[in-house]
Amino acid sequence: MREATYLCEELIEEAAGMWEPIDAGWSVRELSEIELGDRRLERRARRVAEELSQKPEAPINQASEDWAATKGAYRLFDNEKVSAEKILSPHRERTLERIRGESVVLVVQDTTYLNYSAHEFVAGLGPIGDSRSDAQGLIMHSALAVTPEGLPLGLLAQQIRARAGTYGAKETRKKKPIEAKESYRWVEALQETQKLTTQKTQVVTICDRESDIYEFFVEAEKLKANFIVRASWDRSLQNEAYSNLWAMVQAQDCSGHTTVEIPNRSVTEVRRLELEVRFTSVTLRAPQRYVRKGIERLPAVTLQAVYLKEITPAPGSDPVEWLLLTNLPVQTLEEALEKAAWYTRRWSIGASSEGRIIQSVRDRPRLKDSSLAAREALRRESKTTEPSDNALCRRARDTPGCNVQ
């Protein structure tokens, strides 16, 4: 009955001229291979994608041309034939095509917390804060491919899930195997990236401090996957003149200086920082927790460390400092600066407004990004945000392919 009603409404719209043919724009090419089992649904998906890309931060009713288009978008997301994976799949294929045309691609992993606390009747949510918060929502982890210049190429992987139960005590979380931890999403996205990409393009995964996970480094070595991770932990070193990571890198001679721009809290403003640069090779000692548990100990991992520290911080402010860990070669100042520049791409992507990012993609011929799949992934890194429209994520939450727990 529901399908019959849907088809009837489609025919009425077409007969009344309410469903105008969309231009042969980016959505037609990007979603040309979408398979929803119904040509009307597929055409509607392309039209909705086109409309949302014009106003990526607007809710559906504001992005849609009129009330008929608004109803059509809601019916699309509510249809049982539509899933997040089916929408993402053709976009992913287009993304891989664009990647094959590049010599170097950066894959930025990022987590967005979707806050649905104001929607008290929505089922299937989970806690998204720490033990002090009662916020409810979904956790979305994305891997977005960009060029070294910062041009988005598209999404390679995305997980949307609800956290089961409470956040849990710190000691309880420590006892879990890595595969059972929420942080394993960083490893899973790395594995998915390596599975999809080819060796003809150098692919480098870029992650923030939350991904400073020893198992992530070990898995990257197994997969021969390149990465740049901002360090969070002052890890123990093996066979070094200094016992800990920070002391080791800070003891190195300054190799040079560089200027970088990072976004302020306002996405329209940037800060220019003068940074001194140090780098060295370090061998990390494996965590002791595996020895205590009687599990086979993880191997030591040798990485390159690039340390950047602000020379003249603002009055009353601590200096900005980044310690980057990578398995890419860093033997010269030029190589160190290259890795630092690549890492800053996560700032320019994460903090830029969605409209500016989408527009930059649309303005470059044959390099189009899917707003439907990527619009939330372009939000500020690890940001808790109130979704602009409940229907956008409801279908994703109900889809088994989205790894909802």
Helices and strands as residue ranges (DSSP letters): H 2-15, H 26-30, H 39-54, H 60-63, H 67-78, H 84-100, E 104-115, E 126-127, E 136-146, E 152-161, H 170-174, G 178-180, H 184-196, E 202-207, G 209-211, H 214-223, E 226-230, H 245-250, E 256-263, E 270-284, H 289-293, E 301-310, E 321-326, H 333-343, H 345-351, H 354-362, H 371-374, E 384-385, H 390-397, G 400-402
